[in-house]
Amino acid sequence: MNKEELEKVEQLIEQKDSEQLKGLLADLHPADIAELCNELDAEEARFIYLLLDNETAADVLIEMDEDARKEFLEILPSETIAKRFVDYMDSDDAVDIIREMDEEKQEEVLSHIEDIEQAGDIVDLLKYDEDTAGGLMGTEMVVVNENWSMPECLKEMRIQAEDMDEIYYVYVVDDDQRLRGVFPLKKMITSPSVSKVKHVMRKDPISVHVDTPVDEVVQTIEKYDLVAVPVVDSIGRLVGRITVDDVMDEVREQAERDYQLASGLSQDVETDDNVFRQTTARLPWLLIGMIGGIGNSMILGNFDSTFAAHPEMALYIPLIGGTGGNVGTQSSALIVQGLANSSLDAQNTWKQIVKESVVAVINATIISMLVYIYNFIRFGANATVTYSVSLSLFAVVMFASIFGTLVPMTLEKLKIDPAIATGPFISITNDIIGMMLYMGITVLLS
């Protein structure tokens, strides 16, 4: 929504012109209304919500930015949240909303939900870790018994489908509610009415466990091109399903977190966050970088006599440091990407290091030779800088490549987010080690 349209909406709210504003909102998708509410303060957003029907209001609330939604929910009574919003949401969306509240308000909202079964489902889902399949799943799905005939199956499906917006799959369970298969809707048309579900179902469907990490759920849906995946408990009972739209939200959030980690931000921040939050997110790595810089200066300070004898060596300090940082970041970024999409296994650490070493040898040889030719022309064959810079570059590229590969794979084995290895950590370490190699080689050749 552009500035002029936003100002028009704010003016209509100020004038309490409900009819004209209602007509304007009628042409907007819930996601567009949510975008509008993100730009308004909580009281103005409240005026907007009063003009929406319950289902649309619930959809808009789900689409709002987390911070704007949290601020909006704080001014609403618990009963309003329950009856105006939660009652019209799928269980997984309702859980996401309720998780954002403090424990006291969660209990108040749950106590006002009229549908006891829905409230029970939400309470059960809140028990799961939000970073697992159980914390992401919803309980709305069409389920049939493997022993039902086609007429029974069709009748029950119609009943269950009344309260659902979308039907992705029909899941088949046995008498103990254990997942047995997926019922293809095409079979309802092509199979005889006397056939039982178990005779036409697709057996052994792809599923995930309630404790499966979200990133593994994402990989499963991507690998098998699913639009939804069933979730089972420890004994195979069907307890929920995760849809691709839920997964996409998680993928986006994970990508944002990884990008910020790689950029040296220690926590999740947005451009509209206050100055204090943005400062605290940036400052830790900046302080670490400052310490790294001081360490570098201390290393260089021990080689005053070397610089006095070869002042031209100082010209190549940025080259050594920059090359090491770039190579390390490239290597670690490739490893992190491979770990994220499962094309690389952390168990194959040494195999990957060998492969990266071969690539590093080629890159290091080309770079060092080009620098050698340049220095040979500029300083001559007898100058120390001609050899020391090239040898240092070769050593730095080799170290940075191996280090950039080893660190993220080690972090993955230790269950630490490897994305941290693509940021300042790699650059600072390579910078310090690079200077030590550069000075050490120069001293040896002097």
Residue, then its C-alpha position, 0 to 999 in steps of 0.5 A: m500500500n502506497k503512502e497516499e492510500l495509507e494516508k487516506v485510510e488514516q483519515l477515514i479512521e480519524q473521521k470514523d467513516s466506517e462505511q467508506l472504509k468497509g468498502l475499501l477493505a472489501d476489495l483487499h486480500p487478508a494479506d493486504i489488510a495485514e500489511l495495512c495494519n502493520e503500518l497503523d498503530a494498535e488503536e487504528a488497527r483495532f478500528i479496522y478489525l471491527l469492520l471485518d467479519n470473524e473469518t477475515a479478521a482471523d486470517v488478517l491476524i495470522e498474516m500480520d508481522e509478529d511485532a505489530r500483532k503482539e502490540f495489537l493483542e496486548i490491548l485486546p481482552s482475552e475473551t475477544i482474542a478467543k471468540r473473535f480470532v482463535d475460534y476461527m483459526d486452524s489449530d496450528d495458527a492458533v498455537d502460533i498466536i497463543r505462544e506469543m502471549d505470556e503464560e497468564k494470558q494464554e490461560e485466560v484465552l484458552s478458558h474463553i474458547e467455546d469449543i472444548e475439543q479445539a481448546g484441548d488440541i491447542v493445549d496439546l500442541l503447546k506442549y511440543d517444542e516449537d522447533t519440532a514437527g509437533g510444534l508446527m503441526g495442525t490437527e485439522m485433517v480428513v481421516v478414514n478407517e481402513n475397514w470402511s466401504m466406499p459409501e461409508c468413507l464418502k459420508e464421513m469425508r463430507i462430515q469432516a470436510e465441512d470445517m476445513d478450508e483445504i483438503y490436501y490428503v485423506y489419511v487412512v488409519d486402523d482401529d488403533q488410530r495408527l497411520r496406514g496409508v493415504f487414500p487417493l481421491k481418484k479411487m473414489i470415482t474409479s473403484p467399485s462401491v463395495s471395495k474397502v479403503k484398505h484395498v485401494m489406499r497407498k500404503d506406507p506413506i511418507s510421515v514425520h515424528v512429532d519430535t522431528p526437527v523442523d529443518e528435517v520436515v522441510q527437507t522431507i516435504e522438498k524431497y518428496d514434493l509433498v503439499a502436506v506431510p502427516v505427523v505420527d507419535s512414538i507408536g505410529r498413531l496419526v496426530g496431525r499434519i504439516t502443510v507446505d505453507d507452514v513450512m514456507d514460513e519456517v524456511r523464510e524465518q530460518a533463512e533470515r536467521d542464517y543470513q543475520l548470523a552470517s552478517g554478524l548479528s547476534q539476534d533476530v532484528e528488523t529495520d523498524d526495531n528500536v536503536f537499543r535492540q539493533t545496537t545489542a544485536r550488532l555490538p557483540w561481533l563488533l567487539i570481537g572484531m575489535i579484539g581481533g584487530i588489536g591481536n593483529s596489531m600486536i602481531l605486526g608490532n613484533f616485526d618492527s625490524t622486518f618492516a624497517a628492512h622491507p617497508e614494501m611488505a606493509l603494502y600487502i597486509p590488506l591483500i593477505g587479510g582480505t584474501g584469507g577472509n574471502v576464501g574462508t567465507q566462500s568455503s564455509a558458505l558452500i558447506v553451510q548450504g550443503l548441510a542445509n539442503s542435505s546434499l552434504d553429510a557432516q560425517n564425510t568431513w575428511k572427504q570434503i576437506v580433501k576435495e576442498s584442498v584440491v580446489a584450494v591448491i588450484n586457486a592458491t597456485i593461480i593467485s600466488m603466481l599472478v602476484y609473483i609475476y606482478n612483484f617480479i616486474r615491480f621489485g625484481a627477482n632478488a627482492t624478499v617481497t617477490y617470494s614472501v607475498s606469493l608463498s604467504l598467499f598460497a599458505v593463507v588460501m590453503f589454510a582458509s579453505i580447510f578452516g572454512t570447511l572444517v569449522p561449519m562441519t564441526l559445528e554441525k556435529l556439535k549441534i550448533d548452527p553452522a551459519i555462524a561460521t560464514g560470518p565474522f568468526i571465519s574472517i577474523t580468524n583467517d585475518i589473524i592466522g594470515m598475518m602470522l603466516y605472512m610475517g613468519i614466512t617473511v622472516l624466514l626468507s629475510 
